[in-house]
């Protein structure tokens, strides 16, 4: 049976995917060698002006080069999002080799990874910007571009009009700023991501071309299930209060309450009744003892509770308390 050939659009999509993985440091050694040998083949040695003709030429040469080097590329199903984002391969290639300024080593690593496990972690970037990671957060950074893979982070970004600061989140959400301070919440166990601004201006966009601009005391929320981006007014300092151990929950779900109690007190919450309609408004502070927190939750929602070594169990007042 004759093997079906890849279309030009499919080749371009696969090539872009390869470069995006390379930029994130997720490619294999063989893939690294293929991409790094591309620089001397298609990137002009002298100064050049980016024109439509140059981009067309580089894009054709890039995809041809990649598919000559990759052994027996196979046809595969590609998502509409990936296919729709292929243009322009050439700009991505130029960005990698000109703006990322690759070093001679074949084992170059673009990103530094930072992990905050059980405590808050402070990071200072080479441009003077500062990042604070909440516990349970994983972030990779490369100068003024970061990837928040899991968790929550506060950014205090130094202004640079020539180079925006970019934060990449899950589900194709991107945050772009010049100089500002803001906090981002992106936990995989919660069905939303939040970007809240303390000062300055922030642009938030999605892979399906939604975009909002935020100023101080505004928040963008991306619903993972509905794939919708919304905007509302908030208290930016409250949203960033976790840096000092204070968390303000407004209309929060039981899932978010579970997450915050686990962060502050290392205990799991169990509700022995339905929680899908709960809308929780409470301020949590790490200096408050867990019994007082449990008392308040029980009072607000007319529940009883018991505390064990690793969890707090809430149950209806008329239910039998069985340990």
FENRARA-V731456 format. One record per pair of residues at least 6 apart in sequence whose C-alpha atoms are under 6 Angstrom apart, sorted by the first residue. I is the first residue (numbers start at 1). J is the second residue. Records with the same first field share a line. If there is no record, write none. Layout:
# FENRARA-V731456
I->J / J
This chain:
# FENRARA-V731456
6->75
12->86
13->83 / 86
21->27
55->90
58->90
59->89 / 90
111->140 / 141 / 142
112->140 / 141
113->139 / 140
114->138 / 139
115->137 / 138
116->135 / 136 / 137
117->135 / 136
118->135
119->135
120->133 / 134 / 135
121->132 / 133
122->131 / 132
123->130 / 131
124->130
129->156 / 157 / 158
130->156
131->154 / 155
132->153 / 154
133->153
134->152 / 153
136->151
137->150 / 151 / 152
138->149 / 150
139->147 / 148 / 149
140->146 / 147
144->165
145->165 / 166
146->167
147->167 / 168
148->169
150->186 / 187
151->186 / 187
152->184 / 185 / 186
153->183 / 184
154->182 / 183
155->181 / 182
156->181
157->179 / 180
158->179
159->178 / 179
160->178
164->177 / 178
165->176 / 177 / 178
166->175 / 176
167->174 / 175
168->174
172->206 / 207
173->205 / 206
174->204 / 205
175->203 / 204
176->203
177->202
180->199 / 200
181->198 / 199
182->196 / 197 / 198
183->195 / 196
184->194 / 195
185->193 / 194
186->193
191->224
192->222 / 223 / 224
193->221 / 222
194->220 / 221
195->219 / 220
196->218 / 219 / 236
197->216 / 217 / 218 / 236
198->216 / 217 / 236
199->216
200->215
201->214 / 215
202->213 / 214
203->212 / 213
204->211 / 212
205->211
217->233 / 234 / 235 / 236
218->232 / 233 / 234
219->231 / 232
220->230 / 231
221->229 / 230
222->228 / 229
241->247
245->285 / 286
246->284 / 285
247->283 / 284
248->283
249->281 / 282
250->281
251->279 / 280 / 281
252->279 / 280
253->279
258->269
262->268
264->286
267->310 / 311
268->311
269->311 / 312 / 313
270->313
271->313 / 314
272->315
298->304
303->315 / 316 / 317
304->314 / 315 / 317
305->313 / 314
306->312 / 313
